Amino acid sequence: MYYKRNEAYRFVFNQPVEGKMTKREENSTVTTKVHILDVSNQGAKINCKNVIDLKKDTKINLSFSLKSHSFHASGRIIWIKNFHNSSEVGLQLNTDDEYKNNMIKELKEIAKQNKKN
């Protein structure tokens, strides 16, 4: 199984960013708070409490905000690492050019701000 992303740009947050993940199944949707550990143009690694049952290939929606933009993307779970009280989850996101451009712009601003501190 291949987990490493082939993307040129992945940003790891110093402090996880809060967001929401909605799990979509046949007859239901469940929303839970998550912490986004890193993001790229087409993926994310998140941490969430073990309050919902997660499975590989489950369809999800991810929402979060960075500085001045809100980001919303659909996607699927590609890997899961379970811990005692939480899970780390790798997501593959379906994104468009606007999402990608806004993401790069916001991450560059965050990186610049982190460099000053």
All heavy atoms as an XYZ file, in Angstrom:
960
protein
N       0.849     -1.175      0.000
C       0.000      0.000      0.000
C       0.897      1.241      0.000
O       1.877      1.307      0.719
C      -0.884     -0.026      1.233
C      -2.003      0.957      1.155
S      -3.146      0.782      2.531
C      -3.939     -0.733      2.081
N       0.582      2.230     -0.794
C       1.398      3.420     -0.985
C       0.733      4.612     -0.315
O      -0.361      5.000     -0.679
C       1.558      3.660     -2.478
C       2.458      4.806     -2.818
C       3.811      4.751     -2.589
C       1.940      5.954     -3.388
C       4.628      5.791     -2.910
C       2.757      7.004     -3.709
C       4.098      6.915     -3.479
O       4.900      7.959     -3.794
N       1.367      5.199      0.719
C       0.779      6.297      1.474
C       1.399      7.650      1.167
O       0.792      8.669      1.393
C       0.931      6.067      2.976
C       0.127      4.932      3.505
C       0.692      4.020      4.367
C      -1.201      4.776      3.146
C      -0.029      2.963      4.864
C      -1.931      3.727      3.633
C      -1.349      2.821      4.498
O      -2.069      1.786      4.986
N       2.625      7.680      0.701
C       3.314      8.954      0.508
C       2.701      9.725     -0.650
O       2.403      9.185     -1.688
C       4.793      8.722      0.264
C       5.452      8.043      1.434
C       6.857      8.515      1.556
C       7.539      7.733      2.642
N       7.722      8.435      3.832
N       2.553     11.007     -0.412
C       1.987     11.858     -1.450
C       3.061     12.244     -2.450
O       4.205     12.452     -2.105
C       1.421     13.117     -0.821
C       0.265     12.811      0.065
C      -0.333     14.099      0.559
N      -0.937     13.798      1.836
C      -1.053     14.642      2.823
N      -0.635     15.869      2.685
N      -1.595     14.279      3.947
N       2.659     12.371     -3.705
C       3.575     12.788     -4.761
C       3.488     14.285     -5.017
O       3.954     14.763     -6.024
C       3.252     12.034     -6.056
C       3.601     10.577     -5.933
O       4.578     10.230     -5.306
N       2.789      9.734     -6.542
N       2.871     15.007     -4.118
C       2.660     16.424     -4.337
C       3.904     17.225     -3.955
O       4.625     16.874     -3.034
C       1.466     16.901     -3.521
C       0.194     16.218     -3.984
C      -0.951     16.511     -3.073
O      -1.632     17.513     -3.326
O      -1.155     15.753     -2.145
N       4.096     18.322     -4.651
C       5.282     19.138     -4.429
C       5.175     19.967     -3.153
O       6.185     20.322     -2.562
C       5.493     20.059     -5.622
N       3.986     20.278     -2.695
C       3.842     21.205     -1.584
C       2.919     20.634     -0.518
O       1.740     20.406     -0.763
C       3.286     22.537     -2.090
C       3.403     23.647     -1.087
C       4.623     24.272     -0.868
C       2.314     24.041     -0.349
C       4.744     25.286      0.057
C       2.423     25.065      0.588
C       3.647     25.678      0.786
O       3.768     26.673      1.701
N       3.470     20.372      0.659
C       2.683     19.939      1.807
C       3.110     20.800      2.979
O       4.305     20.981      3.222
C       2.912     18.471      2.114
C       2.139     18.036      3.323
C       2.148     16.567      3.586
N       3.377     15.897      3.270
C       3.716     14.739      3.784
N       2.925     14.121      4.621
N       4.852     14.169      3.451
N       2.158     21.335      3.716
C       2.451     22.241      4.815
C       2.027     21.595      6.124
O       0.874     21.220      6.293
C       1.704     23.575      4.627
C       2.095     24.625      5.611
C       3.163     25.470      5.343
C       1.414     24.765      6.803
C       3.535     26.447      6.258
C       1.779     25.736      7.722
C       2.843     26.582      7.451
N       2.989     21.476      7.054
C       2.713     20.925      8.380
C       2.515     22.104      9.333
O       3.378     22.984      9.432
C       3.877     20.036      8.863
C       3.594     19.502     10.260
C       4.123     18.907      7.874
N       1.392     22.130     10.015
C       1.080     23.231     10.927
C       1.833     23.079     12.247
O       1.930     21.975     12.786
C      -0.423     23.284     11.214
C      -1.240     23.616     10.000
C      -1.991     22.638      9.370
C      -1.263     24.902      9.484
C      -2.744     22.924      8.248
C      -2.008     25.201      8.359
C      -2.749     24.220      7.746
N       2.341     24.207     12.790
C       2.950     24.203     14.122
C       1.894     23.868     15.165
O       2.150     23.120     16.095
C       3.578     25.558     14.437
C       4.796     25.838     13.596
O       5.431     24.928     13.080
N       5.116     27.108     13.437
N       0.741     24.472     15.036
C      -0.418     24.206     15.878
C      -1.528     23.688     14.966
O      -1.855     24.343     13.971
C      -0.901     25.486     16.570
C       0.076     26.049     17.567
C       0.206     25.157     18.789
O      -0.770     24.592     19.269
N       1.426     25.006     19.282
N      -2.110     22.520     15.280
C      -3.173     21.994     14.412
C      -4.306     23.003     14.232
O      -4.607     23.791     15.116
C      -3.665     20.760     15.164
C      -2.518     20.356     16.016
C      -1.826     21.642     16.401
N      -4.912     22.966     13.057
C      -6.016     23.859     12.710
C      -7.325     23.113     12.939
O      -7.470     21.961     12.528
C      -5.905     24.294     11.232
C      -7.126     25.074     10.787
C      -4.638     25.101     11.018
N      -8.270     23.769     13.596
C      -9.570     23.133     13.833
C     -10.402     23.133     12.566
O     -10.362     24.078     11.781
C     -10.314     23.844     14.954
C      -9.684     23.606     16.300
C     -10.551     24.093     17.440
O     -11.776     24.250     17.261
O      -9.998     24.308     18.518
N     -11.144     22.076     12.393
C     -12.026     21.958     11.247
C     -13.156     20.987     11.541
O     -13.299     20.513     12.673
N     -13.944     20.712     10.529
C     -15.041     19.758     10.649
C     -14.979     18.773      9.499
O     -14.706     19.157      8.360
C     -16.391     20.464     10.625
C     -16.666     21.285     11.847
C     -18.051     21.870     11.799
C     -18.263     22.729     13.032
N     -19.587     23.339     13.033
N     -15.225     17.513      9.819
C     -15.302     16.488      8.798
C     -16.692     15.869      8.860
O     -17.169     15.516      9.932
C     -14.246     15.400      9.016
C     -14.296     14.319      7.939
S     -13.016     13.055      8.128
C     -13.624     12.173      9.561
N     -17.309     15.765      7.705
C     -18.610     15.116      7.603
C     -18.430     13.813      6.853
O     -17.917     13.801      5.736
C     -19.628     16.011      6.872
O     -19.721     17.259      7.576
C     -20.996     15.362      6.809
N     -18.824     12.734      7.498
C     -18.743     11.403      6.905
C     -20.071     11.136      6.199
O     -21.140     11.270      6.789
C     -18.501     10.362      7.999
C     -18.429      8.938      7.505
C     -18.100      7.982      8.622
C     -19.364      7.539      9.309
N     -19.217      6.344     10.140
N     -19.982     10.782      4.915
C     -21.181     10.533      4.122
C     -21.308      9.045      3.850
O     -20.411      8.442      3.275
C     -21.120     11.290      2.807
C     -21.046     12.802      2.978
C     -20.957     13.501      1.648
N     -19.612     13.273      1.089
C     -19.362     13.219     -0.203
N     -20.324     13.336     -1.085
N     -18.125     13.039     -0.637
N     -22.407      8.472      4.280
C     -22.684      7.074      3.983
C     -24.042      6.973      3.319
O     -24.701      7.982      3.084
C     -22.607      6.232      5.262
C     -21.177      6.125      5.767
C     -21.029      5.138      6.905
O     -22.014      4.904      7.633
O     -19.924      4.609      7.062
N     -24.461      5.759      3.039
C     -25.684      5.528      2.268
C     -26.877      6.336      2.758
O     -27.485      7.075      2.007
C     -26.032      4.038      2.281
C     -25.021      3.196      1.549
C     -25.279      1.717      1.746
O     -26.358      1.341      2.239
O     -24.384      0.934      1.407
N     -27.224      6.198      4.031
C     -28.439      6.842      4.534
C     -28.181      7.865      5.620
O     -29.127      8.294      6.284
C     -29.396      5.773      5.070
C     -29.858      4.825      3.983
O     -30.068      5.238      2.849
N     -29.992      3.562      4.327
N     -26.933      8.250      5.840
C     -26.676      9.162      6.949
C     -25.432     10.012      6.707
O     -24.594      9.685      5.877
C     -26.491      8.363      8.244
O     -25.325      7.589      8.172
N     -25.360     11.081      7.468
C     -24.155     11.901      7.521
C     -23.857     12.169      8.993
O     -24.772     12.388      9.787
C     -24.318     13.240      6.773
O     -25.396     13.967      7.367
C     -24.586     13.040      5.307
N     -22.594     12.127      9.354
C     -22.154     12.390     10.724
C     -21.033     13.410     10.647
O     -20.077     13.237      9.896
C     -21.647     11.100     11.406
C     -21.145     11.396     12.810
C     -22.727     10.039     11.427
N     -21.150     14.483     11.429
C     -20.132     15.532     11.445
C     -19.394     15.488     12.766
O     -20.004     15.333     13.824
C     -20.774     16.916     11.238
O     -21.460     16.919      9.981
C     -19.734     18.022     11.242
N     -18.075     15.626     12.703
C     -17.250     15.641     13.905
C     -16.167     16.706     13.770
O     -15.753     17.040     12.669
C     -16.617     14.249     14.153
O     -15.968     14.258     15.421
C     -15.629     13.877     13.076
N     -15.723     17.233     14.912
C     -14.612     18.179     14.923
C     -13.317     17.411     14.697
O     -13.149     16.300     15.190
C     -14.535     18.909     16.261
C     -15.648     19.885     16.479
C     -15.469     20.598     17.793
C     -16.613     21.547     18.041
N     -16.458     22.254     19.326
N     -12.402     18.017     13.953
C     -11.103     17.406     13.681
C     -10.015     18.460     13.852
O     -10.284     19.662     13.854
C     -11.038     16.809     12.254
C     -12.050     15.693     12.088
C     -11.217     17.863     11.188
N      -8.787     17.991     13.995
C      -7.615     18.857     13.989
C      -6.816     18.514     12.746
O      -6.447     17.356     12.538
C      -6.771     18.647     15.250
C      -7.419     19.190     16.468
N      -8.109     18.395     17.355
C      -7.505     20.451     16.932
C      -8.584     19.142     18.319
N      -8.232     20.403     18.091
N      -6.560     19.521     11.920
C      -5.816     19.310     10.685
C      -4.330     19.461     11.005
O      -3.887     20.504     11.480
C      -6.281     20.294      9.601
C      -7.750     20.005      9.311
C      -5.445     20.160      8.344
C      -8.565     21.163      8.933
N      -3.575     18.394     10.763
C      -2.155     18.359     11.087
C      -1.304     18.869      9.944
O      -0.294     19.540     10.157
C      -1.736     16.934     11.456
C      -2.549     16.294     12.583
C      -2.143     14.836     12.768
C      -2.393     17.077     13.876
N      -1.691     18.524      8.708
C      -1.008     19.057      7.528
C      -1.956     19.058      6.346
O      -2.973     18.365      6.358
C       0.304     18.324      7.217
C       0.149     16.921      6.659
O      -0.787     16.675      5.868
O       0.978     16.067      6.984
N      -1.639     19.892      5.358
C      -2.468     19.984      4.159
C      -1.579     20.116      2.932
O      -0.423     20.515      3.013
C      -3.451     21.193      4.170
C      -4.492     21.052      5.240
C      -2.710     22.505      4.292
N      -2.164     19.770      1.805
C      -1.549     19.999      0.509
C      -2.692     20.388     -0.425
O      -3.837     20.510      0.005
C      -0.828     18.751      0.015
O      -1.763     17.726     -0.236
N      -2.381     20.566     -1.690
C      -3.425     20.948     -2.644
C      -4.508     19.886     -2.808
O      -5.631     20.198     -3.154
C      -2.819     21.239     -4.009
C      -2.154     22.584     -4.049
O      -2.529     23.494     -3.320
N      -1.153     22.723     -4.889
N      -4.161     18.638     -2.586
C      -5.129     17.574     -2.814
C      -5.220     16.583     -1.672
O      -5.711     15.470     -1.861
C      -4.788     16.823     -4.102
C      -4.915     17.704     -5.312
C      -4.550     16.977     -6.585
O      -3.649     16.139     -6.604
N      -5.256     17.283     -7.651
N      -4.788     16.972     -0.475
C      -4.860     16.040      0.628
C      -4.702     16.720      1.965
O      -4.438     17.911      2.056
N      -4.911     15.926      3.010
C      -4.756     16.416      4.372
C      -4.530     15.232      5.298
O      -4.952     14.110      5.011
C      -5.987     17.196      4.812
N      -3.843     15.509      6.413
C      -3.744     14.541      7.501
C      -4.445     15.174      8.683
O      -4.139     16.314      9.053
C      -2.289     14.222      7.834
C      -2.166     13.226      8.985
C      -0.759     12.666      9.152
C       0.240     13.679      9.576
N       1.548     13.076      9.951
N      -5.398     14.447      9.257
C      -6.184     14.985     10.350
C      -6.104     14.064     11.554
O      -5.740     12.901     11.447
C      -7.663     15.189      9.948
C      -8.317     13.844      9.607
C      -7.784     16.176      8.792
C      -9.822     13.924      9.465
N      -6.473     14.605     12.702
C      -6.609     13.835     13.922
C      -8.025     14.052     14.416
O      -8.512     15.180     14.428
C      -5.592     14.305     14.970
C      -5.658     13.486     16.223
O      -6.537     13.681     17.043
N      -4.719     12.576     16.378
N      -8.687     12.968     14.811
C     -10.041     13.111     15.354
C     -10.243     12.123     16.490
O      -9.583     11.087     16.562
C     -11.102     12.937     14.270
S     -11.149     11.317     13.506
N     -11.149     12.482     17.397
C     -11.507     11.593     18.494
C     -12.199     10.376     17.925
O     -12.815     10.431     16.866
C     -12.448     12.308     19.473
C     -11.868     13.551     20.076
C     -11.080     13.215     21.299
C     -10.670     14.513     21.982
N      -9.501     14.377     22.755
N     -12.104      9.272     18.636
C     -12.748      8.038     18.189
C     -14.239      8.049     18.518
O     -14.735      7.194     19.242
C     -12.077      6.820     18.835
C     -10.717      6.553     18.273
O     -10.394      6.983     17.180
N      -9.900      5.842     19.017
N     -14.960      9.023     17.978
C     -16.394      9.102     18.234
C     -17.216      8.587     17.066
O     -18.402      8.344     17.205
C     -16.835     10.544     18.579
C     -16.224     10.979     19.898
C     -16.461     11.516     17.471
N     -16.577      8.442     15.913
C     -17.293      7.898     14.763
C     -16.484      6.758     14.166
O     -15.264      6.723     14.282
C     -17.580      8.973     13.680
C     -16.285      9.600     13.157
C     -18.504     10.043     14.206
C     -16.495     10.534     11.990
N     -17.178      5.825     13.568
C     -16.531      4.680     12.934
C     -16.014      5.111     11.566
O     -16.786      5.557     10.721
C     -17.559      3.549     12.794
C     -16.947      2.296     12.211
O     -15.783      2.014     12.511
O     -17.658      1.609     11.450
N     -14.704      5.002     11.378
C     -14.088      5.401     10.118
C     -13.554      4.183      9.387
O     -12.982      3.289     10.003
C     -12.948      6.380     10.374
C     -13.319      7.690     11.055
C     -12.070      8.479     11.385
C     -14.257      8.493     10.192
N     -13.718      4.190      8.080
C     -13.218      3.100      7.250
C     -12.553      3.686      6.014
O     -12.923      4.758      5.537
C     -14.368      2.193      6.813
C     -15.035      1.479      7.958
C     -16.158      0.597      7.473
C     -16.803     -0.057      8.665
N     -18.225      0.002      8.656
N     -11.600      2.950      5.478
C     -10.935      3.350      4.254
C     -11.967      3.486      3.136
O     -12.938      2.736      3.076
C      -9.878      2.310      3.880
C      -9.028      2.707      2.729
C      -7.972      1.675      2.453
C      -7.274      2.051      1.154
N      -6.448      1.011      0.653
N     -11.766      4.454      2.254
C     -12.622      4.755      1.107
C     -13.973      5.367      1.461
O     -14.812      5.552      0.588
C     -12.830      3.530      0.206
C     -11.554      3.139     -0.504
O     -10.790      4.046     -0.892
O     -11.304      1.924     -0.656
N     -14.185      5.714      2.750
C     -15.410      6.417      3.129
C     -15.381      7.809      2.531
O     -14.364      8.501      2.587
C     -15.535      6.511      4.668
O     -15.582      5.196      5.203
C     -16.773      7.270      5.075
N     -16.485      8.244      1.957
C     -16.577      9.594      1.390
C     -16.782     10.599      2.519
O     -17.562     10.368      3.440
C     -17.722      9.666      0.392
C     -17.458      8.819     -0.835
C     -18.583      8.907     -1.813
C     -18.280      8.012     -3.022
N     -19.338      8.043     -3.997
N     -16.060     11.719      2.403
C     -16.106     12.751      3.446
C     -16.188     14.138      2.812
O     -15.911     14.316      1.621
C     -14.880     12.674      4.379
C     -13.544     12.799      3.601
C     -14.866     11.380      5.161
C     -13.033     14.194      3.486
N     -16.529     15.118      3.639
C     -16.396     16.536      3.319
C     -15.552     17.133      4.436
O     -15.774     16.834      5.614
C     -17.746     17.246      3.266
C     -18.560     16.836      2.069
O     -18.026     16.613      0.994
N     -19.853     16.709      2.251
N     -14.591     17.971      4.087
C     -13.721     18.615      5.060
C     -13.881     20.119      4.941
O     -13.863     20.658      3.830
C     -12.263     18.217      4.815
C     -11.227     18.795      5.778
C     -11.421     18.223      7.178
C      -9.813     18.512      5.283
N     -14.044     20.800      6.089
C     -14.177     22.259      6.126
C     -13.246     22.813      7.194
O     -13.170     22.273      8.297
C     -15.605     22.668      6.481
O     -16.511     22.170      5.549
N     -12.534     23.898      6.850
C     -11.670     24.578      7.800
C     -11.367     25.971      7.275
O     -11.621     26.273      6.113
C     -10.381     23.786      8.054
C      -9.526     23.582      6.834
C      -8.450     24.407      6.581
C      -9.800     22.558      5.941
C      -7.652     24.215      5.460
C      -9.006     22.351      4.821
C      -7.934     23.183      4.575
N     -10.818     26.810      8.146
C     -10.463     28.183      7.765
C      -9.000     28.445      8.078
O      -8.483     27.995      9.099
C     -11.323     29.189      8.527
O     -12.660     29.072      8.143
N      -8.363     29.195      7.184
C      -7.000     29.674      7.383
C      -7.019     31.177      7.153
O      -7.461     31.628      6.108
C      -6.030     29.045      6.379
C      -5.833     27.552      6.419
C      -4.922     27.116      5.280
C      -5.240     27.129      7.747
N      -6.572     31.924      8.139
C      -6.491     33.375      8.039
C      -7.742     33.988      7.414
O      -8.725     34.180      8.097
C      -5.222     33.797      7.314
C      -3.961     33.434      8.086
C      -2.697     33.890      7.455
C      -2.372     35.336      7.529
N      -2.199     36.001      8.788
N      -7.768     34.243      6.102
C      -8.889     34.962      5.499
C      -9.766     34.108      4.583
O     -10.703     34.625      3.994
C      -8.360     36.170      4.717
O      -7.508     35.744      3.677
N      -9.476     32.841      4.420
C     -10.261     31.986      3.528
C     -10.835     30.777      4.261
O     -10.177     30.212      5.128
C      -9.400     31.456      2.369
C      -9.208     32.432      1.276
N      -8.166     33.321      1.260
C      -9.919     32.670      0.150
C      -8.235     34.062      0.168
N      -9.287     33.687     -0.520
N     -12.030     30.395      3.862
C     -12.619     29.139      4.308
C     -12.432     28.127      3.187
O     -12.576     28.466      2.014
C     -14.107     29.310      4.589
O     -14.291     30.144      5.695
N     -12.108     26.912      3.553
C     -11.878     25.852      2.579
C     -12.874     24.731      2.798
O     -13.122     24.324      3.940
C     -10.448     25.312      2.697
C      -9.410     26.323      2.329
C      -8.848     27.150      3.292
C      -9.002     26.466      1.011
C      -7.899     28.096      2.947
C      -8.054     27.414      0.655
C      -7.508     28.221      1.626
N     -13.450     24.258      1.711
C     -14.417     23.156      1.734
C     -14.057     22.223      0.582
O     -13.902     22.675     -0.545
C     -15.844     23.660      1.542
C     -16.218     24.746      2.500
N     -16.608     24.485      3.790
C     -16.229     26.091      2.361
C     -16.859     25.636      4.404
N     -16.631     26.622      3.550
N     -13.920     20.936      0.886
C     -13.588     19.973     -0.166
C     -14.219     18.628      0.165
O     -14.341     18.251      1.328
C     -12.079     19.821     -0.301
N     -14.595     17.927     -0.867
C     -15.044     16.550     -0.697
C     -13.851     15.649     -0.973
O     -12.852     16.067     -1.550
C     -16.194     16.238     -1.647
O     -15.752     16.350     -2.987
N     -13.952     14.419     -0.553
C     -12.860     13.490     -0.786
C     -13.168     12.140     -0.186
O     -14.318     11.779      0.012
N     -12.075     11.414      0.113
C     -12.244     10.086      0.699
C     -11.084      9.791      1.632
O     -10.001     10.380      1.526
C     -12.347      9.027     -0.376
C     -11.089      8.815     -1.171
C     -11.273      7.793     -2.298
N     -10.048      7.609     -3.028
C      -9.125      6.681     -2.754
N      -9.318      5.844     -1.776
N      -8.027      6.600     -3.465
N     -11.309      8.861      2.533
C     -10.278      8.409      3.464
C      -9.376      7.428      2.731
O      -9.864      6.485      2.106
C     -10.911      7.750      4.700
C     -11.723      8.791      5.480
C      -9.849      7.099      5.576
C     -12.532      8.215      6.621
N      -8.051      7.665      2.802
C      -7.130      6.731      2.140
C      -6.326      5.892      3.121
O      -5.835      4.833      2.760
C      -6.203      7.434      1.128
C      -5.417      8.552      1.780
C      -6.990      7.943     -0.047
C      -4.358      9.154      0.874
N      -6.178      6.354      4.368
C      -5.548      5.534      5.398
C      -5.989      5.985      6.775
O      -6.410      7.124      6.953
C      -4.027      5.491      5.288
C      -3.308      6.814      5.363
C      -2.877      7.572      4.315
C      -2.925      7.523      6.549
N      -2.258      8.709      4.770
C      -2.261      8.691      6.140
C      -3.067      7.289      7.906
C      -1.761      9.639      7.045
C      -2.565      8.215      8.815
C      -1.915      9.368      8.377
N      -5.885      5.071      7.754
C      -6.278      5.355      9.134
C      -5.259      4.702     10.071
O      -4.887      3.548      9.881
C      -7.673      4.780      9.454
C      -8.726      5.339      8.504
C      -8.056      5.052     10.909
C     -10.048      4.605      8.570
N      -4.826      5.462     11.072
C      -4.004      4.924     12.156
C      -4.774      5.159     13.451
O      -5.001      6.306     13.842
C      -2.651      5.624     12.237
C      -1.728      5.316     11.092
C      -0.397      6.021     11.274
C       0.494      5.789     10.075
N       1.732      6.566     10.142
N      -5.206      4.089     14.095
C      -5.980      4.196     15.327
C      -5.073      4.224     16.541
O      -4.123      3.451     16.637
C      -6.966      3.036     15.435
C      -8.050      3.130     14.399
O      -8.656      4.170     14.215
N      -8.289      2.044     13.700
N      -5.375      5.123     17.472
C      -4.704      5.222     18.761
C      -5.752      5.004     19.843
O      -6.919      4.767     19.540
C      -4.017      6.591     18.901
C      -2.972      6.832     17.846
C      -3.242      7.661     16.765
C      -1.730      6.219     17.921
C      -2.291      7.877     15.784
C      -0.772      6.432     16.935
C      -1.052      7.263     15.877
N      -5.348      5.114     21.099
C      -6.255      4.821     22.206
C      -7.518      5.698     22.190
O      -8.623      5.190     22.235
C      -5.523      4.961     23.548
C      -6.368      4.662     24.732
N      -6.906      3.419     24.954
C      -6.788      5.455     25.739
C      -7.616      3.454     26.069
N      -7.558      4.681     26.562
N      -7.349      7.016     22.126
C      -8.492      7.929     22.187
C      -8.744      8.695     20.903
O      -9.617      9.551     20.859
C      -8.309      8.948     23.318
C      -8.399      8.303     24.677
O      -9.196      7.395     24.879
N      -7.581      8.755     25.607
N      -7.948      8.446     19.883
C      -8.091      9.222     18.653
C      -7.589      8.417     17.463
O      -7.052      7.323     17.622
C      -7.321     10.540     18.755
O      -5.944     10.293     18.832
N      -7.757      8.999     16.290
C      -7.269      8.393     15.056
C      -6.606      9.465     14.202
O      -7.061     10.598     14.170
C      -8.422      7.792     14.253
O      -9.036      6.756     14.960
N      -5.520      9.099     13.529
C      -4.954      9.934     12.479
C      -5.477      9.387     11.170
O      -5.500      8.178     10.966
C      -3.428      9.895     12.486
C      -2.823     10.889     13.400
C      -1.315     10.992     13.265
O      -0.722     10.415     12.333
O      -0.732     11.676     14.121
N      -5.894     10.300     10.296
C      -6.559      9.901      9.061
C      -5.948     10.663      7.894
O      -5.784     11.885      7.962
C      -8.081     10.191      9.149
C      -8.782      9.760      7.883
C      -8.697      9.526     10.373
N      -5.622      9.947      6.841
C      -5.131     10.557      5.613
C      -6.286     10.711      4.638
O      -7.050      9.770      4.417
N      -6.432     11.905      4.093
C      -7.535     12.205      3.183
C      -7.014     12.569      1.805
O      -6.027     13.295      1.678
C      -8.360     13.384      3.709
C      -8.917     13.278      5.121
C      -9.604     14.580      5.499
C      -9.881     12.107      5.229
N      -7.688     12.089      0.792
C      -7.462     12.546     -0.575
C      -8.632     13.459     -0.897
O      -9.792     13.062     -0.779
C      -7.423     11.381     -1.548
C      -7.193     11.825     -2.968
C      -7.133     10.640     -3.928
O      -7.461      9.519     -3.573
N      -6.724     10.920     -5.146
N      -8.336     14.698     -1.288
C      -9.376     15.696     -1.518
C      -9.530     16.003     -2.991
O      -8.556     16.044     -3.737
C      -9.040     16.981     -0.756
C      -8.874     16.834      0.755
C      -8.423     18.150      1.365
C     -10.163     16.350      1.404
N     -10.770     16.235     -3.400
C     -11.081     16.660     -4.763
C     -11.123     18.179     -4.746
O     -12.038     18.761     -4.170
C     -12.432     16.087     -5.207
C     -12.467     14.588     -5.077
O     -11.507     13.909     -5.400
N     -13.572     14.065     -4.580
N     -10.139     18.814     -5.357
C     -10.044     20.270     -5.304
C      -9.974     20.848     -6.714
O      -9.575     20.183     -7.653
C      -8.795     20.694     -4.514
O      -7.634     20.155     -5.153
C      -8.852     20.191     -3.084
N     -10.368     22.121     -6.816
C     -10.300     22.814     -8.101
C      -9.172     23.842     -8.063
O      -8.491     24.007     -7.051
C     -11.644     23.455     -8.444
C     -12.116     24.479     -7.418
O     -11.321     24.903     -6.544
O     -13.295     24.870     -7.492
N      -8.972     24.545     -9.171
C      -7.873     25.515     -9.266
C      -8.025     26.653     -8.263
O      -7.038     27.130     -7.698
C      -7.774     26.080    -10.685
C      -7.201     25.065    -11.665
O      -6.530     24.108    -11.215
O      -7.430     25.215    -12.878
N      -9.257     27.108     -8.026
C      -9.478     28.194     -7.065
C      -9.052     27.759     -5.662
O      -8.374     28.498     -4.948
C     -10.945     28.619     -7.068
C     -11.232     29.751     -6.112
C     -12.687     30.161     -6.092
O     -13.513     29.566     -6.812
O     -13.013     31.092     -5.332
N      -9.445     26.549     -5.257
C      -9.048     26.000     -3.960
C      -7.524     25.958     -3.859
O      -6.934     26.409     -2.872
C      -9.642     24.595     -3.804
C      -9.303     23.894     -2.504
C     -10.208     23.877     -1.456
C      -8.091     23.233     -2.332
C      -9.916     23.216     -0.262
C      -7.786     22.579     -1.149
C      -8.706     22.573     -0.119
O      -8.408     21.922      1.051
N      -6.873     25.421     -4.887
C      -5.419     25.272     -4.872
C      -4.718     26.621     -4.791
O      -3.780     26.802     -4.014
C      -4.952     24.510     -6.104
C      -5.389     23.059     -6.105
C      -5.051     22.392     -7.415
C      -5.631     20.991     -7.477
N      -5.408     20.347     -8.770
N      -5.164     27.593     -5.574
C      -4.543     28.921     -5.564
C      -4.725     29.608     -4.215
O      -3.782     30.212     -3.691
C      -5.112     29.791     -6.687
C      -4.685     29.317     -8.055
O      -3.654     28.685     -8.211
N      -5.495     29.612     -9.056
N      -5.935     29.530     -3.656
C      -6.186     30.129     -2.342
C      -5.374     29.431     -1.255
O      -4.861     30.076     -0.340
C      -7.669     30.103     -2.000
C      -8.469     31.091     -2.811
O      -7.944     32.116     -3.254
N      -9.734     30.803     -3.025
N      -5.252     28.117     -1.347
C      -4.486     27.351     -0.363
C      -3.023     27.784     -0.373
O      -2.438     28.075      0.668
C      -4.598     25.852     -0.657
C      -3.751     24.967      0.243
S      -4.255     24.957      1.963
C      -5.843     24.163      1.811
N      -2.424     27.846     -1.543
C      -1.014     28.241     -1.641
C      -0.821     29.654     -1.102
O       0.124     29.920     -0.353
C      -0.507     28.104     -3.085
C      -0.408     26.613     -3.451
C       0.844     28.796     -3.270
C      -0.140     26.340     -4.908
N      -1.714     30.561     -1.456
C      -1.622     31.940     -0.985
C      -1.669     32.002      0.545
O      -0.850     32.655      1.182
C      -2.766     32.758     -1.586
C      -2.815     34.188     -1.151
C      -3.991     34.896     -1.782
C      -4.215     36.239     -1.138
N      -5.495     36.826     -1.519
N      -2.618     31.310      1.153
C      -2.772     31.328      2.607
C      -1.572     30.678      3.305
O      -1.080     31.185      4.308
C      -4.063     30.610      3.024
C      -5.317     31.353      2.645
C      -5.455     32.690      3.342
O      -5.371     32.740      4.581
O      -5.648     33.704      2.639
N      -1.101     29.556      2.768
C       0.018     28.863      3.398
C       1.305     29.672      3.307
O       2.117     29.659      4.232
C       0.199     27.476      2.782
C      -0.950     26.499      3.053
C      -0.697     25.184      2.349
C      -1.178     26.296      4.538
N       1.487     30.406      2.215
C       2.656     31.276      2.103
C       2.599     32.376      3.156
O       3.624     32.727      3.757
C       2.746     31.883      0.704
C       3.262     30.905     -0.328
C       3.369     31.557     -1.690
C       3.911     30.579     -2.722
N       4.008     31.188     -4.051
N       1.426     32.930      3.399
C       1.265     33.964      4.430
C       1.558     33.399      5.820
O       2.227     34.042      6.622
C      -0.145     34.560      4.386
C      -0.368     35.516      3.247
C       0.506     36.750      3.367
O       0.624     37.322      4.469
O       1.095     37.148      2.331
N       1.059     32.202      6.091
C       1.300     31.569      7.396
C       2.793     31.286      7.563
O       3.369     31.537      8.623
C       0.463     30.288      7.533
C      -1.027     30.640      7.627
C       0.899     29.471      8.758
C      -1.957     29.460      7.522
N       3.428     30.776      6.523
C       4.862     30.484      6.591
C       5.668     31.765      6.823
O       6.613     31.773      7.624
C       5.322     29.795      5.314
N       5.285     32.832      6.159
C       5.976     34.115      6.328
C       5.818     34.619      7.755
O       6.771     35.084      8.374
C       5.411     35.150      5.348
C       6.212     36.441      5.295
C       5.566     37.498      4.419
C       5.317     37.048      3.011
N       4.754     38.146      2.175
N       4.619     34.482      8.286
C       4.345     34.919      9.663
C       5.122     34.057     10.670
O       5.684     34.576     11.624
C       2.850     34.843      9.954
C       2.454     35.409     11.292
C       0.947     35.363     11.482
O       0.286     34.472     10.995
N       0.439     36.335     12.206
N       5.195     32.744     10.429
C       5.936     31.853     11.319
C       7.420     32.157     11.314
O       8.098     32.007     12.324
C       5.717     30.377     10.925
C       4.328     29.903     11.278
O       3.589     30.530     12.030
N       3.948     28.771     10.712
N       7.935     32.588     10.163
C       9.352     32.922     10.034
C       9.706     34.139     10.889
O      10.788     34.219     11.458
C       9.678     33.198      8.573
C      11.040     32.794      8.160
C      11.204     33.006      6.677
C      12.210     32.034      6.145
N      12.465     32.222      4.738
N       8.769     35.096     10.961
C       8.991     36.306     11.751
C       9.019     35.995     13.245
O       9.703     36.673     13.993
C       7.906     37.338     11.472
C       7.997     37.956     10.111
C       6.876     38.947      9.903
C       6.893     39.526      8.507
N       5.782     40.447      8.293
N       8.250     35.003     13.657
C       8.171     34.674     15.088
C       9.305     33.815     15.428
O       9.980     33.386     15.970
C       6.853     33.965     15.419
C       5.675     34.890     15.170
O       5.796     36.093     15.198
N       4.520     34.306     14.918
